[in-house]
Amino acid sequence: MRTSLHNIQQIEDYLLKYAGEADQRLFEARLLLQPALHEQLLWQQKTYAIIRQYSRRQLKAEIESVHQHLFNEIEHITFRRKIMALFRQ
């Protein structure tokens, strides 16, 4: 495996906690000794954060779409009434 792919795999294992305790400590030592690896780690963390944020937005949009469909379509009026009744109690 090429060094860059190997580093990406190790970073991923570290961030996702797939590596064992000894491997985690060894990787942390490499981070201290190799500033470029540490920078790769930071970029990988940012990438994961962006992906999570995008996924949350997508999920919220899907939920909103389902909500609009269930609560605004005529064929689901009885469902809407049942749900509203639950929250009135």
C-alpha positions in Angstrom: 0.0 0.0 0.0 1.3 3.4 -0.8 2.4 5.6 2.1 -0.3 8.2 1.6 -3.0 5.5 1.5 -1.5 3.8 4.5 -1.5 7.1 6.4 -5.1 7.7 5.5 -6.0 4.3 6.8 -4.2 4.8 10.0 -5.8 8.2 10.5 -9.2 6.7 9.9 -8.5 3.8 12.3 -7.4 6.4 14.9 -10.3 8.7 14.5 -12.9 6.0 14.4 -11.2 4.1 17.3 -10.7 1.0 15.2 -7.1 0.6 16.3 -6.1 -1.1 19.5 -4.8 0.8 22.5 -1.1 0.1 21.6 -1.7 1.2 18.0 -3.4 4.3 19.2 -0.5 5.3 21.3 2.0 4.5 18.6 0.0 6.7 16.1 -0.1 9.5 18.7 3.7 9.3 18.9 4.0 9.5 15.1 1.7 12.6 15.2 4.2 14.3 17.5 7.2 13.4 15.4 5.6 14.0 11.9 3.9 17.4 11.5 2.7 16.5 8.0 0.9 13.5 9.4 -0.7 15.8 12.1 -1.9 18.1 9.4 -3.4 15.2 7.5 -5.2 14.2 10.7 -6.7 17.7 11.0 -7.9 17.7 7.4 -9.4 14.3 7.9 -11.2 15.5 11.0 -12.6 18.5 9.0 -13.7 16.3 6.2 -15.6 14.1 8.6 -17.2 17.1 10.2 -18.3 18.4 6.8 -19.8 15.0 5.9 -21.7 14.8 9.2 -23.0 18.3 8.7 -24.1 17.5 5.2 -25.7 14.2 6.3 -27.7 16.0 9.1 -29.0 18.6 6.6 -30.0 15.8 4.2 -31.8 14.0 7.0 -33.6 17.1 8.2 -34.7 17.8 4.6 -36.1 14.2 4.4 -37.9 14.5 7.7 -39.4 17.8 6.7 -40.5 16.3 3.4 -42.2 13.4 5.2 -43.8 15.9 7.6 -45.2 18.0 4.9 -46.5 15.0 3.0 -48.2 13.5 6.1 -49.6 16.7 7.6 -50.6 18.6 4.5 -52.0 15.9 2.1 -55.7 15.3 2.2 -55.4 11.5 2.1 -53.6 11.6 5.5 -56.1 13.7 7.4 -57.1 10.9 9.8 -53.4 10.3 10.6 -52.9 14.0 11.3 -55.9 14.1 13.6 -54.7 11.0 15.5 -51.3 12.6 16.0 -52.7 15.9 17.0 -55.0 14.2 19.5 -52.0 12.5 21.1 -50.4 15.9 21.8 -53.6 17.5 23.2 -53.7 15.1 26.1 
